[in-house]
Amino acid sequence: MDGKTEGTKKAEINMRLSEFEMPPMQDALIVGKKAPIGPEAARRMVDILSPEQYEIIKVQHKYIEAIVVRKALLNMLSKDKLIPIIIEEGEGIANESMVIKAQVNITLNVSKSIEL
């Protein structure tokens, strides 16, 4: 052996481009109990940037204090069904000092049959 080390370097770039939205949060925020912004600060932020578009829902959880969710989602799915799903998926990566932004897409499938 001549002592030379051979190798390669690679970079993988993934991009997701989407329309800019105001406020820059997406569909939901998961607010931890010791997060830098609490639910009331989140309420002021979204009310300034996008009045009447978001609802703050306080939850009983060991480290999640509240969920800030876009009201349009709650028109499609009730709080009782949507919030537990957000918590279930978010608690795997969130901790009490984090604020997690979540993109939630709801697709309703409707099928009807009529008599001919």
Secondary structure, 3 states (H helix, E strand, C coil): CCCCCCCCCCCCCCCCCCCCCCCCCCCEEEEECCCCCCHHHHHHHHHHHCCCCEEEEECCCCCEEEEEEEHHHHHHCCHHHHHHHHHHHHCCCCCCCCEEEECCCCCCCCCCCCCC
